[in-house]
Amino acid sequence: MKTRITELFEVEYPIVLSAMMYVSVPKLVAAVSNAGGFGLLASATVSNSEEEVRKAIREVREMTDKPFGVNIPMLLPERFKVAKVCQEEGIKVVNTSIGNPAELMGWAKEARMKVIHTCGSLGHAMKLAKHGIDGVIVAGSEGGGHTGFVGTMVLIPDVADKVKVPIIAAGGIADARSLAAALCLGADGVAMGTRFAMTQESPVPENIKQRMVKATADDTFASDMATGFNARALVNDYVKRLMTYRKGASSWEKLLSAIRLSRKLKMRAGDMAPLGRKALTRNAESTEFNMNMVPGFERIRRAYQDADADEGFLLCGQVAGRCDSIPTVKEVMLSVVSNVQAVVDGASVKIRP
């Protein structure tokens, strides 16, 4: 199966692992790449230390000799240091997200690295294309985690009509039918998050996986109240409070969450002080990292590291309602690619002259 994405990433199948916080870790990244797809390592939750990122990249390399990339959220204070580590470790593709990648793109081009940005709107995708991005992951609103407001069915063809760089469709992708549909809509490949999170190689705690298995498409809710960005998650006690009271974390939770997260990410006190000052003056919608975002990210950590199904923020797409098992990554990949032709053939029978 060849598309512009398989050529760009030098992989067998145009299927990408979405860069999910606390989920897209070395084991899952390697599993997706070994199965013929393209794994993306989520550097944001590895550590604030460049050496920890370097260690994670090398862990992936110990498990696969296939291509993979690294996600770098542009709100990270250490984004340039992480990018430098990627260059030193021979990473050929970086996936930027949550913010403007323009400040990194010139440097990446000089370093002969390809930049793929994740966005959720036509306007953002068009702006990126003008600035020389190598490709875009376009996420429809049904996707889990941070997402836009337009559904995949509308967003992908709209972007495909106006953007000439390779397009990777995300949001609601889980099987051969959704891959075929994305290609028909104008995408060159797909990114899957929730489907890969619900695999045996995924680090998602078993109780959270089982909650995803039992979920329906109606069991998720999207809001910007948790992290300052629109994000979709499974409805639980924490999300119900957000839905009911329509407000985010208290100042006390912000402070405690910042302290806990800073310890997990090994942030220095000197790094935290300016973030604390910004929290008092900046709007939570700012794409620059500040403490207004921290409680939500701490809630994500509680879900995926502490297995807290009630008080964690369980990032999850609506497509969980169509995933009722926990297969291996290889089984997912084979099921998707081996059935695409049958899906296309079945559709052609319905198109009668």
N, C-alpha and C positions, 0 to 999 in steps of 0.2 A: 504494500500500500504506500504509494508515494504522493506527497503533497509538498507545498512550499515549506511546511513545518518540518517534515521528515528531512528535507534537504538542509534547512537552516540548522537543525539540531543534530543532524547526522545520526538519526535513529530509524528503527524499523517501522514504528507505528506513530501516527500523529496524535498521541495521547500523552498528556502532561499531568504530573502530580501537582495539584495546587499547593502553594506554600502555606501550610496551616500551623499556627502557633501551637507549640508543644506536641504536634502530631507529625509533621514532616521532618522527622529525625533520621539519622543515618540509615537505620535498618529499613525503614519504609522507602526512603529515597533509593537505596540500592535495589530493593525488590522491584520497584517500578522500572528502573533502568534495565535490570537484568531481564525483565519480561518484554523488553522491546520498546518501552515508552521513555519518557524523559522525566527524571526525578528532579524536584526542586527542594533544596535544603532550606529550612526556615531559620535564618541566622538570628533573628530577633530574640528567640527564646533559647539559644544555645548559651550565650553569656554576653556580658558587656566586654569581655576580654578577647582581644584579637587572637590570642593563643588558643582559647577554647574553640573559636571558630575554625582555626587552622586544624585543631585536633579533630573536630567533627568532619571536616572535609576529608581528612586522611582516613577516618573511620569508614566513610563511604567508599573510598578507593580500595580499602582492604576487602570490601565485599563485592565490588564490581569493577570491571574495566570498561564499562559502557559510559557514554556521555551523561553528565548531569550538570545542573546549574545551582546557583545560590540566590535566594531572595534577600533583598536589602530594603527594608522600609525606609523611606527618606526622612522619616521623623526621628530616626535613631541618632543620638548625639555622636555615636561612633561610626556612622555610615561610611566615611571616607577611609577609616582605618580598616574596616571590614572589606571594602572594595580593594584596598591595597593587598590584603591577605589573599583575596581571590586571585588577583593577578599573579602574585608570587607562587600560588599553588597551581597555576595553570588552568584555572576555570575560564572557559570560553564564553559562557553565557551568564549574565546576571539579570535577575528579575526584580525590578524596582516596583515599589507600591507605596500607597498612602503618602502622597506628596508629589512634588515636582522633580522629575529626574534630570531636568536640564543641566543642573550644576554638576552632575556626574557624567553626563553623556560625552562631553568633549574629552574628558580624561579617559573614559572607557574606549573611545575610538582610537586615541593615541596608543592605548594599551592593547589594541586589537581584540577587544572584548565586545560581544554583541549585547545590546540592552533591550530587554522585553519588559514593557511596563503593564501593570494591571490597572484597569480603569473600569468605570461603570456607566459612562455616558458617551454619546456621540461627540459632543463638543470637546471633551478631554482627548478622545482618540484622534480627532482631527488636528488638534493643537500639537500633539505628540508627533504625528506623522510629518508635520511641517518642520519640526526640529530634528528630524533624522533618526527617529527611533527605528530599530530593526524589526519590531513586531509588537503586537498588543494582545494581551489577554483581556477579553471584554466580558465582564461578568453581569449576567442578568439578575434581576431582583430576587428571583427564587433561590439563588445560591446561598450557601451558609457563610457565616463570617461577615466581614465588611463587604458591602455590596451597594449597588446603585438603586434606582427607583423604577427602571424600565425593564420589562420582562425580556427574556432571551429571544423569544419569537419575533419581537419587534426590533430589539436593539441590534442583533447581529446583521440582518440584511440592511438596516439603515447605515451601519458602519461600513459594511462591505461595498455599498454604493458610493461612498465618499472617501474611503481610505484605501490606499493601494498597497500598504505593507501587509505582510502575513497576519492573519487574524486567528486567534485561538478563542473559541467560544467556551464560556463557563456559566454555570447556573442551570441546574436541572439535568445534568449529563450523568448517565449511569450505565447505559447499555448500548447495544448495536443500533437500536432505533434512534436514540438521541444523537449518536455519532453521525448516522446517516442524515438525520434532520439538520444538524449543524452544518454539514458539508453542503446540503441543498440550500441552506440559508445564506451561504457565501463564506463560511469559515474555512480555514485550511487545516484545522485540527481542533481538539477539545482539551479542556482541563477538567479533571474530576477531583473533588475534595471529599465530600461526604461518602461517596462510594469507596474510596481508598481508605478513609478513616474507619470504615466498617469491614476491615479485613483482618486476617490472622496476624499479619506482620505489623499492624498498626499498634502504637503504644497507648491508644485510648483505653482507659480502664474497662474491665469486662462489664461492670454494672452500667457504665455509660453506653457501651456498645449495645447492650441488651435493651436499654431505653430507646436507642435509635431504631433498633429492629422493630420494636412495638409501636413506634410513632407512625402517625399518618401525616399527610401533607398539611393537615389543618393544625398540627401540633407545634408549629413554629411561629415566632413573632419577630418582626424586624423593628428596631428602634435605635435612636442615637443617644438614648439616655444612659447607656452603660459605659461607652467608651468615647462619646463625642462624635462618633461616626456611625452612620446607619449600619447596623449589624443584625443578622438573623440568627436566632438560637432557639433551642427547644424550650417550650413553656414549662417552667418549674416554679417553685415558691418564690425564688428571687425575681424571675421575670414577671410573675403575677403582681408583685409589689410595684414593679416599674410601670406595668400597665394600669394599675389601680390609682397610684398616687401621682403618676406622670412627673416624677422628679428623680434625679440621680442620687449619687452618694452624698452623705453629709460631710462636713469639713473634717470631722473626727475620722470617718472611714477613709477619706482621702489621705490623711496623715498616716494612719496605721498601715494602709495599703502601700503607700510609698516606701515606708520603712521596710516592710516585708519584701516587697519586690526588689528594692535596692540591694538587699542582702542576697536574694536569689541570683540577681544578675551581677553581683559583686561590684556594684557601683560605689565609687568613693564618695565620702561626705562632701568633698568639694564639688562634685558633679551634681549632687542633689540640691545644694543650696540655691543655685540660680533657677533650678526647675521649680522650687518652692515659691520663689518670688514671682515667676511667670504665672503660676497658678492663680495668683491674686489679681493679675492684670489682663491675662489673655482669655479670649473666648475659647470654649472647649472645641469649637469647630476648626480652630487653627490646625494646620497640618504640621506644625512644629510641636515636638514632644513636650508635654507639660503635665503637671500633676493632676489636672482635671481628667486626664485619660487613665491614670494609673489604677483607680479602683476597678474599672471594668476589666483591665488586663489582669489584675490580681484575681478577679472572679473567674477568668478563663483558666488561669493557672490552677485554681482550686478545683475546677472541673476535671481537667486533664492530667493533673499530677496528684491531686489529693482524692480523686474519685468522689467529689462532693456533688451528688446528683440533685440536691435540693437548693443549695446556696451558691453553686458554681454557675458560670455563664456558659451554657452548653452550645457553642457554635455548631450549627447544623443546618443543612439545606432542606427545602421541601421534598427533595428527591428521596429522602430517607423513607418516605411513605411507600416507595417502590422497591426498597431494598429489604428483603426479609430473611437474610442469611449473612453469615460471616465467613466468606470464602477466602482463599489465598489470593494474593495479588495476581499471580500467574493465571488462576482460574478466571478472575475478573477480566484480565486482558484477553485471554483466548476466547471467552464468551463474546466479548465485544467485537473483536476483529473477525472472528470466524462466521459471524452471523450478519455482517453488514450487507454482503451480496444478496443474501436471502431476503433481507428487508427491502432492498432496492427492487429486486425481482417481484416481490409481493406487491409493492406500490405500483410497478409498471403494469401489472395485470388489471389494476383498478382504473387505469387511464385508457379509456376506449375511444377509438376514432369515431 
